[in-house]
């Protein structure tokens, strides 16, 4: 189910309806707006208008870190993937004029379906859990098989040295949002550059936040209807997405970001990490993956840096979610999980 709240601060629905009637074919106001609960970055609203339902994603108010909350990039990706096999919502309009609602935003179609917030999928029978995991990996492999030049995304990111550049960027983002010294993060900031694998030439469109609650499944079928939240997308190494998703196997099953640590995944019908990797590699036609511990450690580090930014915004009064402080405070725990992982591999 979708989680909603009536909190629509700083959203002038009358002005917005007038604007959208001029820019979206067939749009008819008046409209009402509800904010989707959850999400720590770009506020997202369900718009109910006389012409139907739409979704609006906007930059948060206040000071933003350079390069963050790039909703214009999200809009570009949705348009580029419109005619591919990757399931996405229909992008209607991008507004780069902050005077309309106070920040840059875009409007896309509202896709009705199921969103699963807990990767253990407690609401489903065992056989459906297995099928949903298989579908999720199929969609990821499909995404990574898109010809980026053919869809107009050949310049969507830089070529080569993806992890080297990402480590540098997220280190800077972390430093800009740092509120205290986290020793595990300091360890990762030193370890990751020294252990980055040689560039193997793989490059694809990467989603950047690939997880269950960013997928909308068909109301009754085991089929993804839309992949959401493209804020962190870029051209990069596809194994970054795969490792990021596999983090959920190691995250605690309780807390603000649900994982599967301690769960009996065999009993639940959830595939092992080895099975997930094997399915993905078979779909993409690639061989065994070396340096898996690095890709996982990088994923934990990157998410920890993101959550540190969430905490910084929350302490500055610009959080998108009510539980932003609690979520942001998980940065240190995630970093420690990565340190424990690499120490175990030594």
N, C-alpha and C positions, 0 to 999 in steps of 0.2 A: 504493500500500500504506500501511497505518497503521504508524506508528513507535511502538514500545512500549519501556518499560523496567520493570524489576521494582522500581524505587525507589518505595516506598509509605510513606515516613516519616510518622509521626504519624497513621496511619490504623488505628484499632482495628476490624478487620473483624468480630470477634465482636459487639461492641457495636452496630456499624452494622447487621449482619444482623438482630439482635433488634429494632432500631428500625424497619427497613424492613418487617419482617413485620407490624408493627402498623399501618403507615401506607399500604402499597401493596397493593392487592387482588391476591391470587394470588402475592405474593412469598414465596419459600421459600429459606432458607439451608440450609447454610452458604454463604459466598461467599469468593472470592479476588479480589484487586484487582491491576491493573497500571496504571502511569501512562503516559499517552500522552506520547511525546517531542515536543519542539517546544512552541510556545506560550510566551509570556513573561509571562502575566498570571495567569489563573485556572487552577490545577492541575486536570487532567481525568483521570479514572480509568475504566478498563473494569472493570466488576463482572461476574464470572461466578458465577451462583448456580444452585441446583438448578432454579429456575423459568425460567432463561434468562439472557440477557446484557442489561446495562443500562450506562448511562454516568452518572457522577457528576461534577459540576462544583462546585468549592468556592472560597471566597475563600482567598488565601494567608495563612499565619500572619504574625504580627508587625504592626507599625504600618502602617496603610494611609492613603493620602492621602484627604481628604474627597471623597466621591462616586465613588471608584474601586472597581473589583471588585464592581459591583452585580449579583450573581448573581440577586437577587430580581427585577430588571428583566428579565433574560434569561428567567426562568421566566414572567413575565407576558406577554412577547411571544410565546413559543412557544404558550401557551394561546390567546392572541388570534388567532393565525394558523392555528389548527388546522383550521378549516373554510374557509380561503381557497385560492386557487390557488398560493400561495407554498409550496414544499416545505419542511417542517420536521419535526424529530423530535417524538415524542409526549412531553409533559412529564407525569411521574407525581406528583412531590411536591417541595415546597419546605420545607426545614427551617431555621427562623430561630433555632434554639437552638444556640449555639456549643458547648455542653457535650457534644453528641453525638459530634462528631469534632474539635472544636477550632475550627471556623469554620462560617459559614453555607454551605449547599450545596443543590443540587437534583439530582434524578435524572430522567433522560429515557431514551427507548428507544435501543438501539444499532442504527444503520442500517448494514447491510453494503453496501459499494460501493467505488468507486475514489476516491482522493484524489490530486490531482496537485500536487506540490510545486514544480515548475519550470514557469513559464508558457510555455517553449518546447516543452513536451510532447514530449520526445525519445523517449518510449516508444510514440508513436503514429505512424501513417502520415499523410502530408500532408493528405488529404481529411478525416480525422477531426479534425485540429487545427482546421480551418476550421469544422467543424460544432460542436465544443465551444465555441469562442468565440461562435458565434451563439447557442447555448443559454444560455451564461452571460449574455449581454446581454439575452436574452429574459426570464430570471428576474429580472434587475435591474429591467427595465421593469415586469414584473408586480408586484414589490414596491412600486414607486413609484406604482402604480395602485390600491393597496388603499385603501378608504374607512376611514380611521382611526377615525372616529366610529362607524361601523357595527360595527366589531370591538371597541369599548370602549377604544380608545387615544387618544381625543380629548384627554385630559389628560396624555399621555405626554411632552410637552415644551411649551415656551412658544411662542407665536406671534410671528412677525415678527422681523426683524433677526437672523436665524440666524447669519450670518457674523460680525457685530459681536459677538454674545454668545460665539460659539465662540472667536474670536481672544482675547477677554478671558479666558475660562476657561483656554484652553491656555497663555496667557502666564503666568497664575498657577500652573498646574500645573508649567510649566517652571521658573519661579523657585523653587518649593518643592523641586524635584529638582536644581537647578543645582549642578554640581560644579566648573565652571570657566567662564570667559567664552568664548563662541563668537561671534565677530564676525558670522558670517552670520546667526545667530539674532537678534542685536541689530538687524541690518539689516531682517530680516523683521518683527520686533516694531514697528518704526517704519513700514515700507512698507505692510503689509497694512491697518491701520486707515485709512490715508490713501487707499487705492485700492479700498476695498470698493464694489462696485456697489450701486446703489439697490435696495432690496427690491422684487422683481417679483411678490411674492405667492405664489410656488410653495412648497408645503409638502407633505411626505409623511413616511411612516415611512422613515427612513434606517438602513441597517445599520451603517455606521461603520467596517467593516473588510472591505470586499467584495473578495475576491481568490480565486484558484483553490483554495488549500489550505483555504479555509473552505466549500468545496462538496463534497458527496459525490455522485458520479455513479453511475449504474446500472452494475453489473458488466460489461455487454456493450453496452448501448445508449447513445446520445448523449442522455442525459436526466438532469437533476439530481434526486436523491432527497431531499436535505436541505441547507439552508443553515444553517451552524453559527456559533457564537461571536457572540452578540448583545450582548455586554457594552457596546459603545459605541453601541448603537442609541438613537435618540431621534426626536422630530419635528423635521424640519429641511428644508433645501433639497436636493432630489434630485440636483442637479448635483455636490454634494459627494461622493456615492458614485461617480458616473461618473468624476469627475476622479481620485479616489483609486485606482480600478481602473486608469485610464490611466497612472498613475505607473509601472507595471511596464514600460511601453515605454521609459522613460528610466533606470530603475535598472540598475546594472551587472549583467552576467550571471554574475559570480562574486562570492562573498561570502555572508554569512549571510542576506540577503534577496535572493532571485534575481530578476533582471529580464531585460530583452530588449535593453538597449543594446548596439550592435555586432553584433547578430544580423541575418542576412538574413531578414527576416520574410516577404518575398514568396516566397522559396524554401521556407520552412517552412510556408507556407499560413496564416500568421497575418495577420488583416486589419490594415490601416493604422488609425491613430487616426481619420482622417477617416471611414473606413468604419464603425468602431465607433460614432462619434458619430451618423452618418447612420442606422444601424439603430436605435439607441436613440431618436432623435428621431421616426423614423417609427412605431415601436411605441407611443410615448406621444402622438403627434399634436401635437408641438410644433415650432416653427420653429428657425432657426439659432441657435447659442449665441454670444452676445457675451461678451467679457471672459474667454475661456478661460484665458489666462495667469494671471489672478488665481486661478481655481479650482484650477489645478495648483499654484501657489505655496502657496496655503493648505493643500493636501493634504500637500505636502512638510513644511511647517512643523508641521502637526498630528502627522504621524508622527514627526518629529524630537523633538517634545515628549514623545510617548509613549515613545520609545526612551530619552530622558533619564531618565524615570521608571524604566524597566527597569534602567538603569545604577545609579541611586540605590539601588534595592532590592537589586541584586546586591552593591554595596559595603557594604550594611547587613546582608547575610547572609540576605535574604528572597527570593532569586530563585526563580522557578518552573522555570527551564531551566538546564542546565549551561553553556550558551554565552551566558548573559545579559550578561556583561561585554562580550564581543565585539560582540554585537548592539547593546547600548546605546551603544557607542562610535561607531556609525554616525550618530548624531544630527548631528554637525557636517558630515559629508559630504552628508547629505540637505538640510540647510539651505543649503549652498553650491550644490547643484544648483538649488534654487529661486531663489537670487540670480542665478545664471548665466542662468536662464530669463527673469527679468524684465528683466535688463540687455539681453538679446538682443532683447526686444520693444520697447525704447525707440527 
